[in-house]
Amino acid sequence: MKGFIIKEFLQIFRDYRSMAILFGIPIAQIMLFGFALNMDLNNAHIAILDRAKDAYSIEFSNKIASSKYFILDQNIQSEKGIEASFRKGKIKEVIIIPKDFTKKLMNGEGADIQVIADASDPNTASILVNYTRAIATDFQQSMQQNLKEIPIIIPQIRYRYNESLKSVYMFVPGIFTIILMLVSAMMTSISIAREKELGTMEILLVSPIKPVQIIMGKVLPYVMLSFINATVILVLSYFVFGMPFNGSITLLLTEGLLFIVMSLALGIFISTVSNSQQTAMLLSMFALLLPTILLSGFIFPIENMPVILQWISNIMPSKWFIIIVKDIMLKGANFMDVWKETLIIISMTLFFIVLSIKKFNIRLSEN
């Protein structure tokens, strides 16, 4: 029994992949959960439309900008710029200061400020509105020493793209992304790993079929099946959960098809570095599931993560696809609004395809 146990330990220590699963994944999980599971918000990008442009309105704008919760991204000159700012996706809130802001404060009247929040992520919108209210209260208290009348600032709240703050508007795009990525990547990775286990992959590699033809032959059936899966998800989200389709359905399906191809290419790459179906499944689940949930902005705001995790989130395809889905479905965005995210996903698709073909060429030369 003692010798058998020692043999098992030695076998585990010699297998670097098993060591990575035993120690690497738990460490990565605790680090990700420890840093990413934070519902507080810092450094949210906002814009201000100051119609008064006097001493008190400027002071109020500076107080908001100096808060750790906000970053003043731009000063909007007219209401026409509000929609454009939101469509870019970076601005989470717009604050409008009226012309009679100072006059009403000095007279002790209620000075209304309008707060417009991007509620495509309802949790983020609610938190930012509460921060704005708290800063407005603190500002009016600091002004009581200088004014005879008690100043009152009344925030008028308006939510864009999700006025009723339905959480399903946030979860459907994220779940849509996770299902497409995991199912597509897992199916293709297991498919090729099965060929290796059965020994048929070696026959394919020494045959006249080129590596690119092998990859295309594996990918195309799953492209069609995954596209049907995506269509079913969108139909259910519209008729069952009441998700709006403010943008082009054709554009959304095209972007979904692109993301499916990218996920399948990623699955092909995972399969080329896996020797068994079990390894391919573990890599697909642990290497994609947790990062997709934690680092894509699906649930937890990326802006509040450490800088290194924000950098890592940029290489997560799911982050960019979630932005595309939200912008098209909720904001009615067109292609020019999401061209940057689309280009990033295209680049990732080509990257994984090239790596997969290169890996196949190496295996072909070894045979």
N, C-alpha and C positions, 0 to 999 in steps of 0.2 A: 504493500500500500504506500509506504514511504517513497519507494523508487518511482511508483506510478505518479504520485503527486509532484515529485521533483521534475519528472519528464514533462508533465503538463505545464509547469511553470516555465521551463526552458523553451517549450514549443510556443507558448504565448509570447515570451520575450523576443523570440526570433521573428515572429510575425509582426512587422511594423504596422500593418493595417489594423490588426487587432489592438495593438497598443494605442493607436490613434483613436479608435472607437472607445476604448476603456477610459482613457485619460484626457484625450484632446477634446472630445465632444462635451463631457461634463464641465470642463473648464470654460470652454467657449460659451456654453449655455449660461453658466452663472455670471459670466462677465456681461453677456448680452442682456440678460434679465436685470442685472444689477444696475446697469447704466441706462437701458432703454425704457424700463418700466417706471416712467415718471410722468404723471399727468399734469404737472405744473408747466407753465409756458413762460419762456423767456425769449427775448429778441424776436418778437413777432413783427413782421414788416407792415407798416400802416402808412396811410396818406392823409394829409390834412388839406381841406379847402377853407382857407381863412378869408371870409368876405369882409371882416372888420378891419384887419391889418392895423390895429392900434396897439397901445402899450399892453393892455390887459390880455388881449387875444394872443399877442406874441408871447407874453409871459406864460399863458396857459398852454400854448403849443410847446414851448420849451420845457415846461414841467412834464408833459406827456413824453416828449422825446428823450428827456433825461432819465426816465424810468427804465429799470432793467427789463421790464416786460415788453417794451416797444422799441422798434427802430424806425425812425421817420425816414421812409424811403423816398418820398417825393411830396412836394407841395403842388396840389392840383389848382389850376387857375379857373376852371369852370366845371359845371356838372357833367359836361360832355366827356370829361376825362375820367369820370368814375368808372363807367362801364369798361373802358379800355384798360384801366388799371386792374380791375378784377379779372378780366379775361387773360391777362398775362400770367395769373396764377400766383404771383409772389405776394401781392397785397392781400392781407386778411381782413383789414378794417379801414374804413374811411370816416373821418370826423369832420363835420361841417360846422363852422363857427359863423353865426349870422352877423349881419352888419351892425345891428343894435346891441351887440353883446355887452359892451362896456356901459352903455346908457342904462340898460335894464339892471345891470349889477349895481350901479351907483344909486339907482332909485329903489333898490330893494325888491325889484320885480323878479319874476322867474325868467332867467336867461336860458332859453332853449338851445341846446346843441344837438345836432342830429348825428347819431352813430349808426353807420351802415356796416354790417358785418357779413362776411362771406360764410354762409351757413351750409355750404356743401359738406363741411365737417362740423356738425352741430355742437359737439363737445368743445372744440376750439373756439367757435363763435361765442358760446355762452361764457367761457372763461375770460375771453378778451373783453366782452361787454362788462363783466363784473369788475375787471381791472380798471376799465375806463371810468366806471361809476365811482370807484374808490378814489381815483386820482382827482376827479372833479370835486368830490366831497372834501378832500384834503386841501384843494386849491381854494375853495370858498371859505374854509375855516381860516386859512392863512390871510385872507383878504379882510377879515372882520376887524383887524387892527387898524386898517387904513380907511375904511368906509363907515359912515354914520349908520347907514341902513345895512341890515344883514343881507349879504349877497346870497342868492340862490341859483345854482346851476341845475337845470333839469335836462338830463339826457333823454332824447327821444330815440328809441331803439327801432331799428328796421333791419330785418334779416333778408338777405338776397339768396335766391336759388333754393331756399328751403325754409319758407316762412313759418311753418309749423314745427320746425326743428325735429323732423322725423329721423331717428337713428338709422332707419333702413337705407336712407340716402347715402350714408357713409359705409354701411356694411356690404351692400350689394356690389358696388364696384370692387371692393377688396376681396370678397369671396369669389366673385367672378374671375378675378385675376389668379387667385390661389388655385382654384379648381383647374383652370386651363393650364397653368404652369406645372402643377404636380402631376395631373393625369397625363398630359402630353409627354413630359420629360420621363416620367416613370414607365409609361408604356413602351417608349422607344428604347430606353436603356435596358429594360428587362428583355425586350425582344432580341436584341443583339447578344446580350449575355447568354440567353438561351441557346443561340446558335453556337456559341463558344463551348458551352457545357455538352451539347450533343455532338460536337466535332464537325458540324457542317460549315462552320465559319472558315475553317482551314481549306475546305473544298472551294468555297467562294473566293478565297484570297488567291489560290493558285489557278483559278479559272481565267479565261480571257476577259471576264467582266472587270471593268475599271472600278477603282474604289468609289469614284463619284457616282457611278451607276448603282453600286450596292447601296450607298447611302440614300440616293433618290428612291430606289425601290423600296427601302424600308420606311422612308418618311411619308411618301405620297398617300398610302392608305390611311395612315393616322392623321394626316392633314384633313382629309375628307371627314373622318369620324369625329375629330375634335371640332371641326367647324360646325357640324350638326349639333354637337354638344353645346357649343357656344350659342348657337341660335336658340336652342331649347332654354338655356339659362336666361337669355334676354327676354324671351316670350314670357317666361314665368315671372321675371322681375317686373314686367309691365302689367300683366293681368292679375297677378297674385299680390305683389307688394306695392303696386301703384307707382313704380319708378317712372319719372317723366322721360320723354325723348325729345328734348328741345332742339337737338342738332340733327344732322343728317344720319339716317340709319345706314345708308350705304357706306358713308365714311366710317361709322362705328364698326360695321362688319368687316370692312377692309383692314382697319387697324387690328381688329381681333384676329383676322387671318394672318396678318404679319406677326403678331405675338405668338400665335400657335406655331408658326414655322420656326420662330426663334426658340421656343420651348422644346420643340422636337429636335432642333439642332443641338441644344444643350443636352437633351437626353442621349443623343447619339454620342456626344463627346464623353458623357459619363460612362456609357457602355464600353467605350474604347479603353478606359482605364480600369474596368471591372472585369474580374475573371469569373464571376458567378452571378446568378440572378439575385442572390441574397445581398451580395456586396452592392450591386446596382440599386437595389431597393433601399438599402440603408443610406447610401449616398444621396439618393433622390429625396428621401424623407428628411434626413437630418441636415443635409447641406442646403436644402431649398426651403423646407417648411418654416423653420424658426426664423431664418433671416428674412424670408418673405413677409412674415407676420410682424416682426419687430422692427425691421429697417426699411420698410417700404412706405412708411407714413400711413399705413392702413388704419392702425389704432392709435399709435403713440406719435406725437409730433416730433418730426426730425429736428426742428430748430432747437429743441431743448436737449438734444443728445450731445455728448462730447464731440469735439471737432473730428477726431479720428473716425467715430462712427458715422458722422455726416459724410465724410469722404467715402467710407465703405458703402454707404447707402447709394451713392452715385453709380456704383457698378451693379446695383440690383435692378434687373429689367422690370420687376414688378412695380418699382417706384414710378417709373416713367409711364407704364401702361395705366396705372391707377389714375394718374394725372390726366391722361388722354380720355379715359372713360368718363371721369367726373366732368371734365370740360365740355365734352360733346353732349352727354346726357343731361346735365344740369344747367350748363351755361350756354348751350347752343353754339359752341365753338365750331369754326370751320377749319379747313386744313392749315391755313396760314397761322392760326392760333396755336396749333400743336405740331408744327413742322419740326421744331427742335427735338421734341420728345420722339417723334417718328424717326428722325434721322439717327438718333441714339440707338433705338431698337434695331434699325436696319444694320447699323455698324456692328452691334452685338451678334446679330444673326450671321453676318458674313464671317465674323471672328470665329464663332463656334464651328461653322461649316469648314473653314480652312483648317482649324485644329483637328477636326475629325478626319478629314481627308489625309492630312499629314500623318496622323497616327496610323491610319490604314496603310499608307504607303510604307511606313516603317515596318509594320507587321508583314506586308507583302514581300519586302526585301529580305526579311529574316527567313521567310519560307522558301 
